[in-house]
Amino acid sequence: MTLDADCRESLRAYVFGLGIDLFGVADVTVVRDEFLLDPALRGQFDRGVSLGKRLAGSVLDDVREGPTALYMHHYRQVNFLLDRAALLAAGFIQDRGYRAVPIAASQIIDWERQRAHVSHKKIGQLAGIGWLGRNNLLVNPDYGAQFRLVTILTDMPLKTDSPLAGDCEECAGCLSACPASAIKATRAAFDHQACFEKLKEFRRSGRVSQFICGLCVRACRGRSRLEPRF
């Protein structure tokens, strides 16, 4: 496959023009067997384009004891923007003679194991968007965990990015922020079940109608992460 630098730069400029803040390309051949897609479909793609949109800091400031109606609306609108951008970018790719399929920013396929068609976090990690933090979220050096992701699978011959070498280092702000005590000192110790039970509790309380929280997102601020926020 001959890599096409012009295609990559044109695609990057196009999605940034749609309001996207983060862009990266992953080699997905190492993870595509994990996709919850028909094998004949997933086998067509060797690239995953990861797009990210930053969340509004002022909206996250409203998330102090749990998710709010304001945060839920913002969360939905960011997902809508990402889905729209992925749809248009897939069309951009297709118009140039390649295959592409946009994967919804937030759509659970396997509720028992909390899995979507693809792991946006994993593809974002492979695409150099960020590293997996102890909060079990993708963490970008500039934006922390305060962004959302969407993925486009494609066979467009795009040059791939490399995973970032960074980590959370001494920052542990998300540990004290987590209302479920699900976040531990190491990422491997993250308690998925405790996190999900707290999300269900927030939903039952009537705060929001989705399984969202936002407290660890609020605490994870990227370049300014060592400045206190509470």
C-alpha positions in Angstrom: 0.0 0.0 0.0 1.4 3.4 -1.0 0.8 5.9 1.7 -0.9 9.1 0.6 0.3 12.2 2.5 -2.0 14.5 0.5 -5.1 12.4 1.4 -4.2 12.6 5.1 -3.6 16.3 5.1 -6.8 17.0 3.1 -8.8 14.8 5.4 -7.3 16.4 8.5 -8.0 19.9 7.2 -11.6 18.9 6.3 -12.5 17.5 9.7 -10.9 20.5 11.5 -13.2 22.7 9.4 -16.1 20.8 10.8 -15.2 21.7 14.4 -13.0 18.7 15.3 -10.2 19.3 17.8 -8.2 16.1 17.7 -7.2 13.9 14.7 -5.1 10.7 14.5 -4.9 7.6 12.3 -4.4 4.1 13.7 -3.4 0.8 12.2 -6.4 -1.3 13.3 -5.2 -4.6 11.9 -4.0 -5.5 15.4 -7.4 -5.0 17.0 -10.0 -5.5 14.3 -10.8 -9.1 15.3 -12.3 -7.5 18.5 -14.7 -5.3 16.5 -18.4 -6.2 17.0 -18.9 -6.1 13.2 -19.5 -8.9 10.6 -16.0 -10.4 9.8 -16.5 -9.7 6.1 -17.1 -6.0 6.8 -14.3 -5.5 9.4 -11.8 -7.3 7.2 -12.1 -4.5 4.6 -10.5 -1.9 6.8 -6.9 -1.5 8.0 -7.1 2.1 9.2 -9.1 3.8 11.9 -9.4 7.6 11.9 -9.9 8.9 15.4 -11.6 12.3 15.8 -12.0 14.1 19.1 -14.1 17.1 20.3 -13.2 19.0 23.4 -15.8 19.4 26.1 -16.7 22.9 27.4 -14.9 23.6 30.7 -17.8 25.8 31.9 -20.2 22.9 31.5 -17.9 20.6 33.4 -17.7 23.2 36.2 -21.4 22.5 36.8 -20.6 18.8 37.6 -19.8 18.9 41.3 -21.7 16.1 43.0 -22.8 14.2 40.0 -24.1 14.6 36.4 -26.4 17.5 35.7 -29.0 18.2 33.0 -26.7 20.8 31.5 -23.9 18.2 31.3 -26.1 15.6 29.8 -27.3 17.9 27.1 -23.8 19.0 26.3 -22.6 15.3 26.2 -25.4 14.5 23.7 -24.6 17.5 21.5 -20.9 16.7 21.4 -21.7 13.2 20.4 -24.1 14.6 17.7 -21.3 16.8 16.3 -18.9 13.9 16.3 -21.3 11.6 14.5 -22.1 14.3 12.0 -18.4 14.9 11.4 -17.7 11.2 11.0 -20.6 10.8 8.6 -19.3 13.7 6.4 -15.7 12.5 6.6 -16.7 9.0 5.5 -18.4 10.7 2.5 -15.2 12.7 1.9 -13.2 9.4 1.8 -15.8 7.6 -0.3 -15.8 10.4 -2.9 -12.1 9.7 -3.4 -12.6 6.1 -4.2 -12.1 4.4 -0.9 -14.3 2.5 1.6 -15.3 4.1 4.9 -17.8 3.4 7.7 -18.5 5.9 10.5 -18.9 4.3 14.0 -21.3 6.0 16.4 -19.7 8.0 19.1 -21.9 6.5 21.8 -23.8 3.3 21.0 -23.6 0.2 23.2 -24.0 -3.1 21.3 -23.2 -5.6 24.2 -24.8 -4.2 27.4 -23.6 -7.1 29.5 -19.9 -6.4 28.8 -20.5 -2.6 28.0 -19.0 -2.9 24.5 -19.6 -0.9 21.3 -18.9 -1.8 17.7 -15.3 -0.7 18.3 -13.4 0.7 21.3 -13.0 4.4 20.5 -10.5 4.6 23.4 -8.3 1.8 22.0 -8.3 3.3 18.5 -7.6 6.8 19.9 -4.7 5.3 21.9 -3.3 3.6 18.8 -3.8 6.9 16.8 -1.7 8.9 19.3 -4.5 10.9 20.7 -3.6 10.0 24.3 -2.9 7.3 26.8 -5.2 5.2 29.0 -5.3 6.9 32.4 -6.0 5.4 35.8 -9.5 6.8 35.4 -10.0 4.2 32.5 -10.4 7.1 30.1 -8.2 8.3 27.2 -6.1 11.2 28.5 -4.7 13.8 26.0 -1.7 15.9 27.1 -3.6 19.2 26.4 -7.2 18.3 27.1 -6.9 15.6 29.8 -10.0 13.4 29.6 -12.2 16.4 28.7 -13.1 15.3 25.2 -15.2 12.8 23.3 -14.2 10.5 20.5 -15.6 9.0 17.3 -14.1 6.6 14.8 -14.1 6.1 11.0 -12.9 2.8 9.6 -11.4 3.0 6.2 -9.1 1.4 3.6 -7.7 4.8 2.6 -3.9 4.5 2.5 -3.3 7.0 5.3 0.0 7.3 7.2 -0.6 6.1 10.8 0.4 7.8 14.1 2.2 6.2 17.0 0.8 5.7 20.5 1.9 8.4 23.0 4.5 7.4 25.6 3.0 9.6 28.3 1.1 8.6 31.5 -0.7 10.3 34.4 2.6 10.5 36.4 2.0 12.0 39.8 -1.5 13.3 39.0 -4.2 11.5 41.1 -7.0 14.1 41.1 -9.5 11.6 39.7 -9.1 9.3 42.7 -10.6 11.7 45.2 -13.2 12.9 42.6 -14.6 9.4 41.9 -17.9 9.0 43.9 -17.7 5.2 43.5 -14.1 4.8 44.6 -13.7 2.9 41.4 -10.4 4.6 40.4 -7.3 3.2 42.0 -3.6 3.9 42.0 -3.1 1.9 38.9 -5.2 1.6 35.7 -5.2 -2.2 35.9 -7.0 -1.9 39.3 -9.9 0.2 38.0 -13.2 -1.2 39.3 -15.5 -1.3 36.3 -18.4 -2.8 38.2 -18.3 -0.1 40.9 -18.3 2.6 38.3 -21.3 1.1 36.4 -23.3 0.7 39.6 -22.8 4.4 40.4 -23.9 5.3 36.8 -27.0 3.3 37.4 -27.6 5.0 40.7 -27.3 8.4 39.1 -29.8 7.4 36.4 -32.3 6.0 39.0 -32.1 9.2 41.0 -33.6 11.1 38.0 -30.5 13.3 37.7 -30.0 12.2 34.1 -31.5 9.6 31.7 -28.2 8.2 30.5 -25.4 6.2 32.1 -23.0 9.2 32.6 -21.2 10.8 35.5 -18.5 13.4 34.5 -16.8 13.8 37.8 -13.5 12.2 36.8 -13.7 14.0 33.5 -14.0 17.3 35.3 -10.9 16.4 37.4 -8.7 15.4 34.5 -7.6 18.7 32.9 -4.5 18.0 30.8 -1.7 20.6 30.9 -3.2 22.4 33.9 -4.0 19.2 35.7 -1.8 20.0 38.7 -3.9 23.1 39.5 -6.6 22.5 42.1 -10.2 22.7 41.0 -12.1 21.7 44.0 
